Amino acid sequence: MNRSKVSKWMLAGLLALAPACGNMPFNINSSAFSDIVPRELDGAPLEDAHVDQLISTLDSLLSPTDDEPMLREMAASYIRGFRTSFRRGRVSPEQAERVLAYFDELKSENPRSAEMIEEQRRLFAALTPGMVAQPTIGTDTDGVEFALEDYRGNIVVLVFSGEWCGPCREEYPYQRELMEKYADEPVVLLGVNSDKKLETIQEAKVREELHYRTWWDGSTNGPISEAWNVWGWPSTFILDADGVIRFVNKRQDRMFGAVDRLLEEMRAVD
């Protein structure tokens, strides 16, 4: 990679990402990455060839010509697209180590963009399938503090939602079905609520019979939502019994298929 060209990224403000309900505000996954990791992989392990091609593609995208320097916003978008492309599969420890080292190299060669690159590195380490979910602590809708780690040993379906969001409310029937379907299994549904008023979600839980524990985050940019880089609502993360993120944004019926796969893995070990 020609790092001397990458270092010519023009200084400019980063893209402001507004929370989106339903569809994303724009596609941060550049079309250049869209066909590298096939959607059919669906949470299965990534091949080393996928990692090779993702890195090679980003190298190419981050190499502007001498007379057309790249805007920092554009570089940030490409790096986000690179990171989020890993969500279709599952990284191995060796692959994760390689990608993290690649981020470190990018950061050292582009000190003026180091903060942006470091944030994308953090998000890769915290949110990519195959990585252990980050420690998460907050207060539930009854005012009691609890941690994500309290539920280690269970398959955890973590849903970021809000009454303000129509597509979020459309998920309620599937959430009730999930609780009923897996009532006797080691499966836990947890929520992160973004409504500004606590009473809003408290009333919704009673009205909609949403009898699962929920952190009240108080905003779409609350501390938990920020840590998990959530800007599309609803968002779903499914963790295995070891706390490893395995699936991202499996909604409605697809949520059940993902949980069934993890239950099968647990039974195979037992």
N, C-alpha and C positions, 0 to 999 in steps of 0.2 A: 504493500500500500504506500502511496506517495504521501507521507505525513506532512511534507512541506506545503502541499496544496491544502490539506485538511486544516492546517493551522491558519489558513487565510479566511476562515469563516468570519463574516462581518459581524461585529458586535451589534446586537439589537435585542429588544425585549423578547422574552419567551412567549409562546402562544398562551393566551388565556383560555382555559377550558371551562365552560359553563356546564353545570350539571344538566344532564339530559334525561327526560322521562321517555322510556321506550327506546326509540332509535337513537344511535349516537349522533352528535351534532355534525361530525364529519368522519370520514374513514381515515384513522391515523395509520392503518396498515397500508402502506404504499402498495400499489398494484405489483410492484417489483417483488414483493415478498409473498404475494397471495397464493401462488402455485407451488411454492417450495415445500411447505409442509401440508400434505393433503388433508382435507377435512375428514376423510374416512379414517384417519389415524385415530381420532376420537379418544384421546387420552392414553393410547398405547405408547410404549417407549419410542423415543426419537432415534433414528439411525444417525451414526456419525456423519454420514453424507449430508443429511439435512443441516446439521450444524455447520459443516464446511461451506455449504452453499449459502446459508444465511449470512455468515461472516463475509464471504467473498462478495456477495451482493451489496452489503452495507459498505464495504471498502470502496466498491465502484461508485456508489451513490455519493459518498463523502469526498470524492475527488473532483472538485470544480476545475474549470480551466483558468489559466492565469488572467484572462481578460474578463471572466465572468465569475467573480468570487461568490461563494454560497452564503445566503442569508442564514443567520443562526437559527431562525425559526424553522427553516427548511431542514437543517441538520437535525434539530431537535425532533421534528416530525419523523424523519427517517429512522432515528434511533429508537423512538417509541414504537414505530412499526416493526422494527427488528425485534425488540423485546416482546411485544405482544404476540408475535408469530409463534413463539414457543408455547403458547397456551393450548395449541391444538394437540400437542403430544405430551410426553413426560420425559424430563431430562434425567440422566444418570448422574451420580456424584462426579464422575470424571468429566462429563460434558459440562456440568455446572461450573466446575473449577476452570475449565477452558474458557467459557464465556465470561466469567468474572475477571479472569486475567486479561481478556480482550478489552473489557471495559476499563481496566486499570491502565492498559496501554493507550487507549484513546484519551483518557484523562490526562496522562502525563505529557502527551504530545500536543494537547490543546488546553493549556492552563486557563485561558480566558473563558472556556466553556466547561471548566471542571465541575462547577456546582450542578449544572444540568446533567452532565454525564454521571456524576456520583448518584444523583437521585434516580436515574434510570437503572443504575447498577443495584441500588438498594431495592427497587421495585422488582427487578429480576430475581434477586435473592429471596424476597419475601412473598412473591405472588405467583411464581411459575410452578406449574404442575411438576411434581417430583421434589419440591423443596418443602421443608417443614414450615408450617404456618407461623407467622410471627406472634410473639406474646401479645395478647389482647385482653385488656382489663377495662371494665366500665361499670356503670350502675344500671340496674334493670328498671323496669317500669314500676316496681314496688319500692325503689330506692335502695336496693341491696346490691352491694358490689360483688361482682363475680368475674372469673377469668375463663377464657377459652380452654385453657389447660385443665380446668376442672372436669372436662368431659373427655379427656384422653382415655382411650380404650373403647370409645364409641365412634361409629361413623357419624360425622357432623355435617349437616346441611346448613350452611350459613347464608342467610338471605338479607340483603340490604334493600330496604323498602320504605314506603311512606304513604300515608293516606292521601297526600297531595297528588300522587302519581297514579293515573288510571291503569296503566299496564301492571303496576304493583298490585292493585286491588284485584285484577283479573287472576292473580296467582293464588288468592285465598282458597278457592275450592281445592286446588292441588295440594296446598299445604295441609288442609284438613284431611284430605285423602292419605297423604303421606303419614301423618300421625296415626291414623287408623290402621293403615296397611302394615306398618312396622311397629305397632304397639308392643309386641312381644320380642322385638329384636333390639340389638344394641345400636339403635339409630336415634340420633337427637337432632331436632330442628331448633336452630337458634336464629334470632333476628337482630338486625341493627336498624333502628327506626330513626328517620330524619325529620320528623315533624317538629315544628317550632314549639308547639305547646304539648306538654306531657299528657294533658287531658285528652288530646286528640287520639293518641294511640291507645290510651287506657280505655276509652269508650269503644274504639274499634275492636279491641280484643274481646270485649264482652259481647258486642253486637255480632261480630263475625265468628265467634267461638274459636279464636286463635289462641289456644291454650299451650303456647310454647314460650320459653323465656326469651326476653328481648331486651337488648341494651337500648336505652334512649340516648341518642347521640345529639339531638336537639337542632340539627341542621344538616344540609347536604354536604357541608364542609366541616362537620363535627370531627373530633379527634380520631374516632375509629374509622370513619369514612375516608378521612385524609390519609391515615396510615395505610389503608388498603387501596388507595388511589381509585376510589369509586367515583365516577362521574356519569355513568349510565345507570338508570334506575328502571326496573330492579336489576340487581346483580347477585349472582349466586356462586358460591364456592363450596365444593364438596370435598371433605377431608376424610382420609382413612383413619383407622383406629390408632395409628402412630402419629397422628397430627400432620401428615403429609398432604399437601394439596394435590388432588388427583383430577378434578374436573372443574372447569370454569364456565359459568353461564349455561348450565343444564337446567332448563326451565320446563315447567308443565310436565307432560308425560316423559320427556327425556330425563328428568330428574330421577324417576323411578328406575329406569334402566341403569343409570350410573350407580345408584345405591345397590341394586341387585348384583352388579358386577363386584362391588366391594364386599358384599356379604358372601358371595361365592368364594372370594379369596380368603376371607376369614375362616370359612368352614374347611377349606382345603388345608389350611395350616393346622387347624384343630384335629 
